[in-house]
Amino acid sequence: MELLSAKQRGWLILSLASIAFLQILDLTIANVALSTIAGDLGSSLSQGTWVITSFGVANAISIPLTGWLAKRVGEVRLFVISTVLFIISSWVCGIANSLEMLIITRILQGAVSGPIIPLSQSLLLANFPKSQHSMALAIWSMTVIIAPVCGPILGGWISDNIHWGWIFLINVPIGLVAIFITYLLLRRRETKTEVIPVDKVGLVLLVVGIGCLQLMLDRGKELDWFNSNEIIALAIIATIGIILFIIWELTDSNPIVDLSLFKSRNFTVGTICISLAFLLHIGVLVLQPQLLQTVFDYTATWAGFVLAPLGILPVVLAPVIGRFGAKIDMRYLVTLSFMVFSFCFFWRAYTFESGMGFSGAAWPQFVQGIAIACFIMPLNVIILSDMPQEKIAAAGSMFNFFRTLAISIGTSLTNTLWTQREAVHHSQLTENITKNNILVDLYYQEIKLLGLSGSQATVFLAKKITHQSLILAANEIFWLFGFIFLALIMIIWLAKSNLAAK
């Protein structure tokens, strides 16, 4: 089969990256609009969280099925079908007139969009010459970088200025143009298909195990984790379901998920590193806007602007890294990435304090862009470096599944740690309120200047203690995550060089 021309490859990467961008955007775009959606549809905020949960659960279940489905119907056909259904479900989400309708369509949207990310990678690599794989992945990886940052900003602006439905409806025109271009370029480049028996037992165990795990992670904080019978039940079912699923898939002749991929050292090491790195990175990415809005009185839009510098350096560096990527041992780039991540987390732990300005929060985000540029594409290359072409779709779906699961774990873990450590610091600071405490003396001087009454002073002091506790708790998380990134450097060097794997 002839390779596409340079112009065709340019259009292909643009269309595939655009569709991947929309899918990743939908993971975060609705977060900041939940209160608006809940109010407009006449439901409580806790009920509105199912708009997020329903998408995440369905998406997590469908991603591992990509490799099996691609063998059955072909990668190009599956990608086109998934994207068209994603566009249709996005349109229905945008016109939903009840919470029940929105949740049902979000489940559909999450389920049909699972294959989009792994197949966009697989189709990209299949239609680019080997020497340009690094460049293609570098440009594609920018979508993974920018989309989570754009999501909250776009979601907040659209829900405030237009109508919340447009956070889903924007997928329709962009998606239609992108899938039309993709279909024109790839319609005669379908992959081989084969009739594979349906692993019904494996499918049921996957839905039960992963579905319950995702529900537990999404609802854990709201229900106070293992103080809730619902969370305990979900944890037990998820554990049993996943263990049985692994045993079944290892012994079945036609597994629905190919666990033999983990025989590859680079795939295993790379998947561990990209999952843990996303867990830490997204955890902090979720924590920072909450900290800025709660303690520093930022609006949702301005909290988004603080995060935005994260995408500047990757856009500049990605083409450079991609151009020379074929000649570079990616372990060095990942090592640099983890060192910069660690440095930026330590930087935040040192500078995040009550008097911090906008630049104090934005500069670490900007510098962290170096880590992002040297992180996603290099790890993608390491993971897929010794995979045959026919297994790339399955490998892509597997490590993207673990990445998605890690994002859920990171969000839940970071929020839980922050809440628990805030409670500890709040208790300690409250116990130390004495006349000889310098911090309290400063607060009382501020109270006198403001001319507050006794009850107002009590409220003011309680608020200050809460804010200080939240900052201390966040700084502890920054320190912890920074040291974990340093530990990940040792793990990445267990992988073989991607140059040796060729």
Secondary structure, DSSP 8 states (H G I E B T S, - for coil): -----HHHHHHHHHHHHHHHHHHHHHHHTTGGGHHHHHHHTT--HHHHTHHHHHHHHHHHHHGGGHHHHHHHH-HHHHHHHHHHHHHHHHHHHHT--SHHHHHHHHHHHHHHHTTHHHHHHHHHHHTS-GGGHHHHHHHHHHHHHHHHHHHHHHHHHHHHHS-TTHHHHTHHHHHHHHHHHHHHHHTT-----------HHHHHHHHHHHHHHHHHHHHTTTTTGGGSHHHHHHHHHHHHHHHHHHHHHHH-SS-SS-GGGGGSHHHHHHHHHHHHHHHHHHHHHHHHHHHHHHHS---HHHHHHHHGGGGHHHHHHHHHHHHHGGGS-HHHHHHHHHHHHHHHHHHHHHH-STT--HHHHHHHHHHHHHHHHTTHHHHHHHHHTT--GGGHHHHHHHHHHHHHHHHHHHHHHHHHHHHHHHHHHHHHHHHT--TT-HHHHHHHHHHHHHT--HHHHHHHHHHHHHHHHHHHHHHHHHHHHHHHHHHHHHHHTTS--TTTT-
